[in-house]
Amino acid sequence: MGAKQKPSASLFADAVDIGPHRKGGALLIPEVDVLESERERDELRGRIAELEDELEDVGLMLVVQDRLAATSGRRLSAAEFLTGIGMGEFVERLPGT
């Protein structure tokens, strides 16, 4: 298994059962397959984080659009805006309050 250079399509493609032949035994998996699996996992985690950021941006955009549609065009203070979007707990952290 140590001579294997190219990862398999599946983590378990070249795995070998070792130990007792019953459910819950052990597997011997080539290192190159494990490393590729970890690389893919890290890549997916990065993509998930990117998608979460995009979703947060879209959510904020929708909140701002709703607030703009609900106002008469007058400007809101930072405190009014934060309170309006359900983040009133941050109002007291604003400078000058």
Buried (B, 14 or more C-beta within 10 A) or exposed (E): EEEEEEBBEEBEEBBEEEEEEEEEEEEEBBEBBEEBBEEEEEEEEEEEEEEEEEEEEEEEEEBEEEBEEEEEEEEEEEBBBBBBBEEEEEBEEEEEE
